[in-house]
Amino acid sequence: MCLTLDEICREGARRMSAAALEAEVDEYITNLVDRVDDEGRRLVVRNGHARPAP
């Protein structure tokens, strides 16, 4: 299968966007790791990942 330049660029942009979003989520969760409720449970946690696009 031969990809066009547009398809290669689109896939690269999609991967970069996904990586940037992952980094942003990781940073957000890391910054709030010390936030806990009265019982010591973390208030901000990651709840899985979305399914990859087909």
C-alpha angles and dihedrals in degrees: 000000000000118000123211121234089252091054092048091050092046092051091047091051091048092052093047091050092049092049092048091050092049090051091049093050092047091051092047093051092044091052091054099041091112094055107106137162126240090280095052097255118141114254095206119049136152112256103200133284134284119255113265116257114257 
